[in-house]
Amino acid sequence: MTRVELSGIRKSFNGTEVIKGVDLVIEKGEFFTFLGPSGCGKSTLLNIVAGLEEPTAGRIYFDGEDVTELSPPERDVAMVFQSYALYPHMSVFENIAFPLRVRREPRDRVNTEVRRVASLVGLEGHLSKRPSQLSGGERQRVALARAIVRRPRVFLMDEPLSNLDARLRITMRTELKRLHRELSITTIYVTHDQEEAMSLSDRVAVFQAGVIQQCATAMELYRSPANLFVARFIGSPPMNIMDARVVSKGPPVLDIGGIRVELKEERELKEHVLVGIRAEDVELSFDAGPSMASGIVDVAEPLGVYQLVEIVYNGLRLMARTELEDIGAGRRVYFRFIPERIHLFDPETERRL
């Protein structure tokens, strides 16, 4: 297991800075994910860790050793890409064995290791096949096996599940989690899929425009987003964000589009704040109740045991999650915000208050 440290990493292309000073420590055996939208710099940072890109500034350390000037083979990392990058003319066995052949390992050891790793990823019955005879999920397993058989210091994975259909992605997520638990190799993963990141990772670094917006566990990101970007990016549907006015202090009372909400704790707030509320923290009812406002359902999306409902009220739109049945477009509903689940943000800095 290897501890990875990034110190002051910057990267520019043609005068444009795409990584803007990253300081980060990834602990031994950790499954760590770089999460963010396309073009935010997460894959570039992974390539810098791999040695495929040179940083414009900063240093990279593996267990305290400066590896910034070392080539990818010298760093002893294994990469799994979005494209499987398999050799089409080779069998599954030979694709997995390739890194061992390059190192001129003895034939008996190659045979033993390939079969051991193939059993880990469920490929025992496919070793004689060519990649063209495999499904997408099986090909990705071959790519994983080829990385595992090397026993690298660090696994680096760049959107490895993006080419799979939704059902296979869920299956492969489970496999990756199991493999990481069994192998305990430090893993750095890149994805734009928040569900993937949150289900797999010990910690997640949320990227935007080459800057880490927040680095935390999945639940910390969800329950305590550091700023508006994280609040909107994490969670499905995105957090509802609304303007609010502080109409009373001690404890504060907020006016959110005509709805009065009293917070449970004393807080020093400016006159105007931004309020965030998750869809599941909006209580819905068909009957009016204390402290409830009314709105009209514009869209209802059935999603199994619950529905996502878009409510229009006082010119605003609000997403709510409910288990109420017989709720459809045009129906009047009553709702309230759970005060202790409200998030507050500064409208100027967009930081969490």
GIRAVEN-V610232 format. One line per field, one symbol per residue. ss: DSSP state (a for helix, b for strand, c for the rest). phi: phi as a letter, one per 30 degrees, with the letter a starting at -180 (. if undefined). A space follows every 10 residues. Layout:
ss->???
phi->???
This chain:
ss->cccbbbbbbb bbbccbbbbb bbbbbbcccc bbbbbbcccc caaaaaaaaa ccccccbbbb bbccbbcccc caaaacbbbb cccccccccc baaaaaaaaa aaccccaaaa aaaaaaaaaa cccaaacccb aaaccaaaaa aaaaaaaacc cccbbbbbcc cccccaaaaa aaaaaaaaaa aaaccbbbbb bccaaaaaaa ccbbbbbbcc bbbbbbcaaa aaacccbaaa aaaccccccb bbbbbbbbcc ccbbbbccbb bbcccccccc cbbbbbbcaa abbbbccccc ccbbbbbbbb bbbccbbbbb bbbccbbbbb bbcccccccc cbbbbbbcaa acbbbccccc bbc
phi->.bccbcbidb bbbhicdcbc iccabcdeid ccbcbldeid jddddddddd jdbcddajbb bchiddcecd dedddicbcb cdddhcdddc deeddddedd dedhdeedde dddddddedd cicedbdddc edccdddddd dddddddddd hddbcbbchd cddcdedded ddeddddddd ddchcebcbc accddddddc cdbbcdcahi bddabadedd dddbddaddd eddcjbdeed bbdbcdcaci ddcccchjcc bcddbdbcbd dcbcccbded ccdcadcdbe icccacdcbb cdbidbbcbc ccbhiccbcb cbcdchcbej ddbcbbcded cdccbddcdi ddc
